[in-house]
């Protein structure tokens, strides 16, 4: 019964997230591929109403992904924008080709040293924070194994929890002063605090 309730809660949460991202995609004019997302979303809601929570969760997750992948339809784009895109692609191709030939003509520099490996005392984190949940410990160990940092999306893929649950977990770990969260290339970079480094 508890398992069913948890699945129902996760499914409901994922349905809400899917609805939000579908609305955002529509507002941004990303119609290409959005119909698939809407169909999956409708199926998710229908399955939820029938009590098929696991199926509803799966369908809502697929709807979320489809909506994220949706694009502005080529037919909806102004003609001058397509021309600009074409020239942009041509310019990038030319730069890449020139860079390749220029790079080959120069002597290869000495290989750069790898980024210094951080030694992190995970046992100290677990000792100091005995109230950590299993998924939080799992996330911390993942960060330790990844040189103390990872993107929030990578954490989401690793811990296999809904995005909202992962977001809440990150927020909680930040509140416990275990991690810091910074924006990096339009993504959230989650990093274990330097105080846990082994000196």
Phi and psi in degrees as GROMACS dihedral restraints (atoms count N, CA, C in turn):
[ dihedral_restraints ]
;  ai    aj    ak    al  type     phi  dphi    fc
    3     4     5     6     1   -62.4    20    10
    4     5     6     7     1   -41.7    20    10
    6     7     8     9     1   -60.6    20    10
    7     8     9    10     1   -42.6    20    10
    9    10    11    12     1   -63.2    20    10
   10    11    12    13     1   -44.5    20    10
   12    13    14    15     1   -61.8    20    10
   13    14    15    16     1   -40.9    20    10
   15    16    17    18     1   -64.1    20    10
   16    17    18    19     1   -44.3    20    10
   18    19    20    21     1   -62.9    20    10
   19    20    21    22     1   -41.0    20    10
   21    22    23    24     1   -62.0    20    10
   22    23    24    25     1   -43.4    20    10
   24    25    26    27     1   -64.2    20    10
   25    26    27    28     1   -44.0    20    10
   27    28    29    30     1   -63.4    20    10
   28    29    30    31     1   -42.5    20    10
   30    31    32    33     1   -62.7    20    10
   31    32    33    34     1   -44.9    20    10
   33    34    35    36     1   -61.1    20    10
   34    35    36    37     1   -43.2    20    10
   36    37    38    39     1   -62.9    20    10
   37    38    39    40     1   -43.0    20    10
   39    40    41    42     1   -68.8    20    10
   40    41    42    43     1   -35.0    20    10
   42    43    44    45     1   -63.7    20    10
   43    44    45    46     1   -42.6    20    10
   45    46    47    48     1   -62.5    20    10
   46    47    48    49     1   -45.2    20    10
   48    49    50    51     1   -61.7    20    10
   49    50    51    52     1   -42.7    20    10
   51    52    53    54     1   -62.5    20    10
   52    53    54    55     1   -41.2    20    10
   54    55    56    57     1   -62.1    20    10
   55    56    57    58     1   -41.1    20    10
   57    58    59    60     1   -65.2    20    10
   58    59    60    61     1   -47.1    20    10
   60    61    62    63     1   -70.6    20    10
   61    62    63    64     1   -30.6    20    10
   63    64    65    66     1   -65.9    20    10
   64    65    66    67     1   -43.1    20    10
   66    67    68    69     1   -62.3    20    10
   67    68    69    70     1   -42.2    20    10
   69    70    71    72     1   -61.9    20    10
   70    71    72    73     1   -43.7    20    10
   72    73    74    75     1   -61.9    20    10
   73    74    75    76     1   -41.4    20    10
   75    76    77    78     1   -63.6    20    10
   76    77    78    79     1   -43.0    20    10
   78    79    80    81     1   -62.8    20    10
   79    80    81    82     1   -33.2    20    10
   81    82    83    84     1   -85.3    20    10
   82    83    84    85     1    -2.6    20    10
   84    85    86    87     1    79.0    20    10
   85    86    87    88     1    19.2    20    10
   87    88    89    90     1   -87.7    20    10
   88    89    90    91     1    82.3    20    10
   90    91    92    93     1   -92.5    20    10
   91    92    93    94     1   -21.2    20    10
   93    94    95    96     1   -69.3    20    10
   94    95    96    97     1   111.3    20    10
   96    97    98    99     1    92.0    20    10
   97    98    99   100     1    -2.1    20    10
   99   100   101   102     1   -76.6    20    10
  100   101   102   103     1   -27.7    20    10
  102   103   104   105     1   -62.8    20    10
  103   104   105   106     1   -37.7    20    10
  105   106   107   108     1   -61.2    20    10
  106   107   108   109     1   -43.3    20    10
  108   109   110   111     1   -61.7    20    10
  109   110   111   112     1   -42.7    20    10
  111   112   113   114     1   -65.3    20    10
  112   113   114   115     1   -41.1    20    10
  114   115   116   117     1   -61.4    20    10
  115   116   117   118     1   -46.0    20    10
  117   118   119   120     1   -62.9    20    10
  118   119   120   121     1   -38.7    20    10
  120   121   122   123     1   -63.2    20    10
  121   122   123   124     1   -45.6    20    10
  123   124   125   126     1   -61.7    20    10
  124   125   126   127     1   -41.4    20    10
  126   127   128   129     1   -63.9    20    10
  127   128   129   130     1   -38.5    20    10
  129   130   131   132     1   -62.1    20    10
  130   131   132   133     1   -45.6    20    10
  132   133   134   135     1   -63.9    20    10
  133   134   135   136     1   -41.7    20    10
  135   136   137   138     1   -61.9    20    10
  136   137   138   139     1   -46.6    20    10
  138   139   140   141     1   -64.2    20    10
  139   140   141   142     1   -36.5    20    10
  141   142   143   144     1   -63.6    20    10
  142   143   144   145     1   -43.6    20    10
  144   145   146   147     1   -63.1    20    10
  145   146   147   148     1   -30.5    20    10
  147   148   149   150     1   -81.8    20    10
  148   149   150   151     1    -9.2    20    10
  150   151   152   153     1    90.2    20    10
  151   152   153   154     1     7.5    20    10
  153   154   155   156     1   -88.0    20    10
  154   155   156   157     1    73.9    20    10
  156   157   158   159     1   -68.3    20    10
  157   158   159   160     1   -37.3    20    10
  159   160   161   162     1   -64.8    20    10
  160   161   162   163     1   -44.0    20    10
  162   163   164   165     1   -64.9    20    10
  163   164   165   166     1   -41.0    20    10
  165   166   167   168     1   -61.9    20    10
  166   167   168   169     1   -41.7    20    10
  168   169   170   171     1   -62.6    20    10
  169   170   171   172     1   -45.7    20    10
  171   172   173   174     1   -62.1    20    10
  172   173   174   175     1   -46.2    20    10
  174   175   176   177     1   -66.4    20    10
  175   176   177   178     1   -39.5    20    10
  177   178   179   180     1   -66.2    20    10
  178   179   180   181     1   -37.6    20    10
  180   181   182   183     1   -64.5    20    10
  181   182   183   184     1   -42.8    20    10
  183   184   185   186     1   -64.1    20    10
  184   185   186   187     1   -41.0    20    10
  186   187   188   189     1   -61.5    20    10
  187   188   189   190     1   -42.3    20    10
  189   190   191   192     1   -59.0    20    10
  190   191   192   193     1   -48.4    20    10
  192   193   194   195     1   -62.3    20    10
  193   194   195   196     1   -44.1    20    10
  195   196   197   198     1   -62.0    20    10
  196   197   198   199     1   -41.7    20    10
  198   199   200   201     1   -65.9    20    10
  199   200   201   202     1   -38.3    20    10
  201   202   203   204     1   -63.6    20    10
  202   203   204   205     1   -36.4    20    10
  204   205   206   207     1   -82.0    20    10
  205   206   207   208     1   -11.9    20    10
  207   208   209   210     1   -61.5    20    10
  208   209   210   211     1   150.1    20    10
  210   211   212   213     1  -131.3    20    10
  211   212   213   214     1   166.2    20    10
  213   214   215   216     1   -71.6    20    10
  214   215   216   217     1   127.2    20    10
  216   217   218   219     1   -62.8    20    10
  217   218   219   220     1   140.4    20    10
  219   220   221   222     1   -58.5    20    10
  220   221   222   223     1   -37.5    20    10
  222   223   224   225     1   -69.1    20    10
  223   224   225   226     1   -22.6    20    10
  225   226   227   228     1   -84.7    20    10
  226   227   228   229     1   -15.7    20    10
  228   229   230   231     1   -80.1    20    10
  229   230   231   232     1   140.0    20    10
  231   232   233   234     1   -63.2    20    10
  232   233   234   235     1   149.6    20    10
  234   235   236   237     1   -60.3    20    10
  235   236   237   238     1   -39.6    20    10
  237   238   239   240     1   -67.1    20    10
  238   239   240   241     1   -27.1    20    10
  240   241   242   243     1   -69.7    20    10
  241   242   243   244     1   -39.7    20    10
  243   244   245   246     1   -63.3    20    10
  244   245   246   247     1   -39.8    20    10
  246   247   248   249     1   -63.3    20    10
  247   248   249   250     1   -43.6    20    10
  249   250   251   252     1   -61.1    20    10
  250   251   252   253     1   -41.7    20    10
  252   253   254   255     1   -62.7    20    10
  253   254   255   256     1   -41.9    20    10
  255   256   257   258     1   -60.2    20    10
  256   257   258   259     1   -47.7    20    10
  258   259   260   261     1   -65.6    20    10
  259   260   261   262     1   -36.0    20    10
  261   262   263   264     1   -60.8    20    10
  262   263   264   265     1   -45.1    20    10
  264   265   266   267     1   -63.8    20    10
  265   266   267   268     1   -42.3    20    10
  267   268   269   270     1   -62.2    20    10
  268   269   270   271     1   -42.1    20    10
  270   271   272   273     1   -64.0    20    10
  271   272   273   274     1   -45.1    20    10
  273   274   275   276     1   -62.3    20    10
  274   275   276   277     1   -42.3    20    10
  276   277   278   279     1   -60.6    20    10
  277   278   279   280     1   -43.9    20    10
  279   280   281   282     1   -62.7    20    10
  280   281   282   283     1   -42.4    20    10
  282   283   284   285     1   -63.3    20    10
  283   284   285   286     1   -42.8    20    10
  285   286   287   288     1   -62.8    20    10
  286   287   288   289     1   -44.9    20    10
  288   289   290   291     1   -64.1    20    10
  289   290   291   292     1   -46.0    20    10
  291   292   293   294     1   -61.5    20    10
  292   293   294   295     1   -42.6    20    10
  294   295   296   297     1   -60.8    20    10
  295   296   297   298     1   -39.0    20    10
  297   298   299   300     1   -63.3    20    10
  298   299   300   301     1   -48.9    20    10
  300   301   302   303     1   -68.6    20    10
  301   302   303   304     1   -38.1    20    10
  303   304   305   306     1   -65.1    20    10
  304   305   306   307     1   -42.2    20    10
  306   307   308   309     1   -63.4    20    10
  307   308   309   310     1   -37.5    20    10
  309   310   311   312     1   -71.6    20    10
  310   311   312   313     1   -29.7    20    10
  312   313   314   315     1   -76.9    20    10
  313   314   315   316     1   -20.3    20    10
  315   316   317   318     1   -91.6    20    10
  316   317   318   319     1   156.6    20    10
  318   319   320   321     1   -67.6    20    10
  319   320   321   322     1   141.7    20    10
  321   322   323   324     1   -69.5    20    10
  322   323   324   325     1   127.0    20    10
  324   325   326   327     1   -72.0    20    10
  325   326   327   328     1   164.3    20    10
  327   328   329   330     1   -61.3    20    10
  328   329   330   331     1   141.9    20    10
  330   331   332   333     1   -59.8    20    10
  331   332   333   334     1   132.7    20    10
  333   334   335   336     1   -70.0    20    10
  334   335   336   337     1   144.8    20    10
  336   337   338   339     1   -66.2    20    10
  337   338   339   340     1   145.4    20    10
  339   340   341   342     1   -65.7    20    10
  340   341   342   343     1   156.8    20    10
  342   343   344   345     1   -58.0    20    10
  343   344   345   346     1   133.6    20    10
  345   346   347   348     1   -58.4    20    10
  346   347   348   349     1   129.5    20    10
  348   349   350   351     1   -73.3    20    10
  349   350   351   352     1   129.4    20    10
  351   352   353   354     1   -84.9    20    10
  352   353   354   355     1   132.8    20    10
  354   355   356   357     1   -98.4    20    10
  355   356   357   358     1   118.0    20    10
  357   358   359   360     1  -118.3    20    10
  358   359   360   361     1   135.4    20    10
  360   361   362   363     1   -89.2    20    10
  361   362   363   364     1    85.4    20    10
  363   364   365   366     1   -67.1    20    10
  364   365   366   367     1   -34.0    20    10
  366   367   368   369     1   -60.1    20    10
  367   368   369   370     1   -37.4    20    10
  369   370   371   372     1   -63.3    20    10
  370   371   372   373     1   -41.8    20    10
  372   373   374   375     1   -60.7    20    10
  373   374   375   376     1   -46.8    20    10
  375   376   377   378     1   -67.8    20    10
  376   377   378   379     1   -32.8    20    10
  378   379   380   381     1   -68.0    20    10
  379   380   381   382     1   -45.7    20    10
  381   382   383   384     1   -73.0    20    10
  382   383   384   385     1   -24.3    20    10
  384   385   386   387     1  -126.0    20    10
  385   386   387   388     1    78.2    20    10
  387   388   389   390     1   -71.7    20    10
  388   389   390   391     1   -16.6    20    10
  390   391   392   393     1   -90.4    20    10
  391   392   393   394     1    14.5    20    10
  393   394   395   396     1   -67.7    20    10
  394   395   396   397     1   139.8    20    10
  396   397   398   399     1   -80.9    20    10
  397   398   399   400     1   158.4    20    10
  399   400   401   402     1   -53.7    20    10
  400   401   402   403     1   -42.2    20    10
  402   403   404   405     1   -68.8    20    10
  403   404   405   406     1   -28.7    20    10
  405   406   407   408     1   -70.6    20    10
  406   407   408   409     1   -40.8    20    10
  408   409   410   411     1   -62.5    20    10
  409   410   411   412     1   -41.0    20    10
  411   412   413   414     1   -61.6    20    10
  412   413   414   415     1   -43.9    20    10
  414   415   416   417     1   -64.7    20    10
  415   416   417   418     1   -41.8    20    10
  417   418   419   420     1   -63.5    20    10
  418   419   420   421     1   -43.7    20    10
  420   421   422   423     1   -63.4    20    10
  421   422   423   424     1   -37.4    20    10
  423   424   425   426     1   -61.3    20    10
  424   425   426   427     1   -43.5    20    10
  426   427   428   429     1   -64.2    20    10
  427   428   429   430     1   -42.3    20    10
  429   430   431   432     1   -58.7    20    10
  430   431   432   433     1   -44.8    20    10
  432   433   434   435     1   -69.9    20    10
  433   434   435   436     1   -17.4    20    10
  435   436   437   438     1  -109.6    20    10
  436   437   438   439     1    40.0    20    10
  438   439   440   441     1    62.0    20    10
  439   440   441   442     1    27.6    20    10
  441   442   443   444     1    85.8    20    10
  442   443   444   445     1     3.7    20    10
  444   445   446   447     1  -152.5    20    10
  445   446   447   448     1   154.9    20    10
  447   448   449   450     1  -166.0    20    10
  448   449   450   451     1   158.4    20    10
  450   451   452   453     1   -75.6    20    10
  451   452   453   454     1   150.4    20    10
  453   454   455   456     1   -57.6    20    10
  454   455   456   457     1   -36.0    20    10
  456   457   458   459     1   -63.5    20    10
  457   458   459   460     1   -36.5    20    10
  459   460   461   462     1   -66.5    20    10
  460   461   462   463     1   -40.0    20    10
  462   463   464   465     1   -61.4    20    10
  463   464   465   466     1   -44.3    20    10
  465   466   467   468     1   -57.7    20    10
  466   467   468   469     1   -45.2    20    10
  468   469   470   471     1   -65.3    20    10
  469   470   471   472     1   -35.1    20    10
  471   472   473   474     1   -75.6    20    10
  472   473   474   475     1   -48.1    20    10
  474   475   476   477     1   -81.5    20    10
  475   476   477   478     1   -11.0    20    10
  477   478   479   480     1    55.3    20    10
  478   479   480   481     1    45.1    20    10
  480   481   482   483     1  -116.0    20    10
  481   482   483   484     1   159.5    20    10
  483   484   485   486     1   -59.1    20    10
  484   485   486   487     1   154.3    20    10
  486   487   488   489     1   -57.9    20    10
  487   488   489   490     1   -41.7    20    10
  489   490   491   492     1   -65.0    20    10
  490   491   492   493     1   -38.9    20    10
  492   493   494   495     1   -65.9    20    10
  493   494   495   496     1   -41.9    20    10
  495   496   497   498     1   -63.8    20    10
  496   497   498   499     1   -41.5    20    10
  498   499   500   501     1   -61.9    20    10
  499   500   501   502     1   -43.1    20    10
  501   502   503   504     1   -64.3    20    10
  502   503   504   505     1   -39.0    20    10
  504   505   506   507     1   -63.7    20    10
  505   506   507   508     1   -44.2    20    10
  507   508   509   510     1   -61.4    20    10
  508   509   510   511     1   -43.0    20    10
  510   511   512   513     1   -61.3    20    10
  511   512   513   514     1   -41.2    20    10
  513   514   515   516     1   -66.0    20    10
  514   515   516   517     1   -44.7    20    10
  516   517   518   519     1   -64.2    20    10
  517   518   519   520     1   -35.1    20    10
  519   520   521   522     1   -67.0    20    10
  520   521   522   523     1   -41.4    20    10
  522   523   524   525     1   -63.9    20    10
  523   524   525   526     1   -28.2    20    10
  525   526   527   528     1   -84.4    20    10
  526   527   528   529     1     1.8    20    10
  528   529   530   531     1    63.9    20    10
  529   530   531   532     1    32.6    20    10
  531   532   533   534     1   -92.4    20    10
  532   533   534   535     1   -35.6    20    10
  534   535   536   537     1  -127.8    20    10
  535   536   537   538     1   164.9    20    10
  537   538   539   540     1  -121.7    20    10
  538   539   540   541     1   152.7    20    10
  540   541   542   543     1  -126.1    20    10
  541   542   543   544     1   123.3    20    10
  543   544   545   546     1  -129.3    20    10
  544   545   546   547     1   153.4    20    10
  546   547   548   549     1   -80.7    20    10
  547   548   549   550     1   131.4    20    10
  549   550   551   552     1  -143.9    20    10
  550   551   552   553     1   115.9    20    10
  552   553   554   555     1    50.4    20    10
  553   554   555   556     1    49.8    20    10
  555   556   557   558     1    64.8    20    10
  556   557   558   559     1    19.6    20    10
  558   559   560   561     1  -129.1    20    10
  559   560   561   562     1   160.0    20    10
  561   562   563   564     1   -88.1    20    10
  562   563   564   565     1   119.8    20    10
  564   565   566   567     1   -97.3    20    10
  565   566   567   568     1   119.1    20    10
  567   568   569   570     1   -97.6    20    10
  568   569   570   571     1   127.7    20    10
  570   571   572   573     1  -136.2    20    10
  571   572   573   574     1   133.3    20    10
  573   574   575   576     1   -68.3    20    10
  574   575   576   577     1   141.4    20    10
  576   577   578   579     1   -63.0    20    10
  577   578   579   580     1   144.9    20    10
  579   580   581   582     1   -63.4    20    10
  580   581   582   583     1   -20.5    20    10
  582   583   584   585     1   -63.8    20    10
  583   584   585   586     1   -17.4    20    10
  585   586   587   588     1   -93.0    20    10
  586   587   588   589     1     2.9    20    10
  588   589   590   591     1   -67.5    20    10
  589   590   591   592     1   144.2    20    10
  591   592   593   594     1   -89.3    20    10
  592   593   594   595     1   121.7    20    10
